Amino acid sequence: MPYCNIKTNVKVEKKKELSKALAKTIELIPGKTENWIMTSIDDEAFMTFAGSEEPTAMITLKTFGQPAQKYYDMVTAGFCETVNRMLGIPKDRIYISHEPSELWGWNGGNF
């Protein structure tokens, strides 16, 4: 049950393709599948990084449960590669926040 939000100051022309690529990266975490991920893309936001308005992105990944550190590392690398390839944002201008949760609701109940 992951949720992935990307906020960026660039225009995202291919939102569906970016969403699909981010969703596929989630499958690096055991038990997480594209069938359960929710994604959102907020583009053309006013954002600065290190005092600069050059292209940048912030990705927030919320997951049910806490994967092992090696999976966080793999997802971070995958997200950075995807955003760099698809949006041209340098990897050193991308932040990723991992937010695991033991409380997750769906369909009127909680897991």
GUBADREN-487288 format. One record per residue (C-alpha): residue number from 1; z, y, x. Coordinates in nm, 3 decimals. Example, Ala and Ser with C-alpha at 12.3 -4.5 7.8 and 13.67 -1.06 7.14 Angstrom:
2
+-----+---------+---------+---------+
: num :       w :       v :       u :
+-----+---------+---------+---------+
:   1 :   0.780 :  -0.450 :   1.230 :
:   2 :   0.714 :  -0.106 :   1.367 :
+-----+---------+---------+---------+
This chain:
111
+-----+---------+---------+---------+
: num :       w :       v :       u :
+-----+---------+---------+---------+
:   1 :   0.000 :   0.000 :   0.000 :
:   2 :  -0.095 :   0.258 :   0.257 :
:   3 :  -0.177 :   0.620 :   0.184 :
:   4 :  -0.384 :   0.813 :   0.436 :
:   5 :  -0.441 :   1.188 :   0.422 :
:   6 :  -0.654 :   1.379 :   0.667 :
:   7 :  -0.637 :   1.756 :   0.678 :
:   8 :  -0.887 :   1.938 :   0.895 :
:   9 :  -1.038 :   2.278 :   0.950 :
:  10 :  -1.394 :   2.142 :   0.963 :
:  11 :  -1.624 :   2.068 :   0.670 :
:  12 :  -1.649 :   1.697 :   0.601 :
:  13 :  -2.002 :   1.624 :   0.482 :
:  14 :  -1.959 :   1.248 :   0.442 :
:  15 :  -1.623 :   1.213 :   0.270 :
:  16 :  -1.690 :   0.864 :   0.131 :
:  17 :  -1.797 :   0.735 :   0.471 :
:  18 :  -1.493 :   0.887 :   0.644 :
:  19 :  -1.261 :   0.748 :   0.378 :
:  20 :  -1.413 :   0.401 :   0.418 :
:  21 :  -1.384 :   0.414 :   0.798 :
:  22 :  -1.017 :   0.520 :   0.783 :
:  23 :  -0.951 :   0.246 :   0.527 :
:  24 :  -1.107 :  -0.019 :   0.750 :
:  25 :  -0.881 :   0.090 :   1.036 :
:  26 :  -0.577 :   0.010 :   0.820 :
:  27 :  -0.677 :  -0.354 :   0.831 :
:  28 :  -0.557 :  -0.360 :   1.193 :
:  29 :  -0.206 :  -0.384 :   1.044 :
:  30 :  -0.129 :  -0.738 :   0.921 :
:  31 :  -0.098 :  -0.752 :   0.544 :
:  32 :  -0.269 :  -0.416 :   0.488 :
:  33 :  -0.612 :  -0.423 :   0.330 :
:  34 :  -0.874 :  -0.177 :   0.220 :
:  35 :  -0.816 :  -0.300 :  -0.136 :
:  36 :  -0.480 :  -0.122 :  -0.150 :
:  37 :  -0.529 :   0.196 :   0.051 :
:  38 :  -0.543 :   0.538 :  -0.108 :
:  39 :  -0.711 :   0.812 :   0.094 :
:  40 :  -0.744 :   1.187 :   0.056 :
:  41 :  -0.942 :   1.437 :   0.258 :
:  42 :  -0.856 :   1.807 :   0.272 :
:  43 :  -1.131 :   1.981 :   0.465 :
:  44 :  -1.205 :   2.343 :   0.558 :
:  45 :  -0.831 :   2.422 :   0.571 :
:  46 :  -0.703 :   2.710 :   0.779 :
:  47 :  -0.549 :   2.531 :   1.075 :
:  48 :  -0.468 :   2.617 :   1.433 :
:  49 :  -0.364 :   2.397 :   1.722 :
:  50 :  -0.231 :   2.542 :   2.046 :
:  51 :  -0.313 :   2.887 :   1.911 :
:  52 :  -0.679 :   2.803 :   1.862 :
:  53 :  -0.891 :   2.767 :   1.549 :
:  54 :  -1.121 :   2.518 :   1.724 :
:  55 :  -1.178 :   2.194 :   1.527 :
:  56 :  -0.854 :   2.005 :   1.470 :
:  57 :  -0.709 :   1.746 :   1.233 :
:  58 :  -0.376 :   1.617 :   1.108 :
:  59 :  -0.364 :   1.263 :   0.971 :
:  60 :  -0.065 :   1.137 :   0.775 :
:  61 :  -0.033 :   0.762 :   0.723 :
:  62 :   0.232 :   0.637 :   0.482 :
:  63 :   0.295 :   0.264 :   0.472 :
:  64 :   0.520 :   0.028 :   0.282 :
:  65 :   0.735 :  -0.136 :   0.545 :
:  66 :   0.739 :  -0.067 :   0.917 :
:  67 :   0.470 :  -0.235 :   1.126 :
:  68 :   0.537 :  -0.322 :   1.490 :
:  69 :   0.470 :  -0.047 :   1.747 :
:  70 :   0.154 :  -0.216 :   1.871 :
:  71 :  -0.005 :  -0.171 :   1.527 :
:  72 :   0.081 :   0.198 :   1.522 :
:  73 :  -0.087 :   0.226 :   1.862 :
:  74 :  -0.398 :   0.045 :   1.737 :
:  75 :  -0.425 :   0.255 :   1.422 :
:  76 :  -0.374 :   0.580 :   1.615 :
:  77 :  -0.652 :   0.484 :   1.856 :
:  78 :  -0.878 :   0.381 :   1.567 :
:  79 :  -0.818 :   0.699 :   1.368 :
:  80 :  -0.880 :   0.919 :   1.674 :
:  81 :  -1.202 :   0.734 :   1.756 :
:  82 :  -1.328 :   0.759 :   1.397 :
:  83 :  -1.247 :   1.129 :   1.355 :
:  84 :  -1.396 :   1.211 :   1.695 :
:  85 :  -1.715 :   1.016 :   1.620 :
:  86 :  -1.762 :   1.135 :   1.262 :
:  87 :  -1.634 :   1.493 :   1.280 :
:  88 :  -1.672 :   1.580 :   1.648 :
:  89 :  -1.304 :   1.670 :   1.682 :
:  90 :  -1.173 :   1.602 :   2.033 :
:  91 :  -0.907 :   1.331 :   2.040 :
:  92 :  -0.662 :   1.568 :   2.205 :
:  93 :  -0.683 :   1.796 :   1.899 :
:  94 :  -0.580 :   1.527 :   1.649 :
:  95 :  -0.221 :   1.462 :   1.544 :
:  96 :  -0.118 :   1.151 :   1.352 :
:  97 :   0.208 :   1.112 :   1.166 :
:  98 :   0.320 :   0.758 :   1.075 :
:  99 :   0.560 :   0.750 :   0.784 :
: 100 :   0.689 :   0.403 :   0.696 :
: 101 :   0.887 :   0.357 :   0.374 :
: 102 :   1.097 :   0.079 :   0.228 :
: 103 :   1.065 :   0.236 :  -0.116 :
: 104 :   0.723 :   0.222 :  -0.276 :
: 105 :   0.637 :   0.236 :  -0.644 :
: 106 :   0.328 :   0.118 :  -0.827 :
: 107 :   0.228 :   0.024 :  -1.177 :
: 108 :   0.557 :   0.138 :  -1.330 :
: 109 :   0.779 :  -0.052 :  -1.086 :
: 110 :   0.892 :  -0.070 :  -0.724 :
: 111 :   0.828 :  -0.320 :  -0.450 :
+-----+---------+---------+---------+
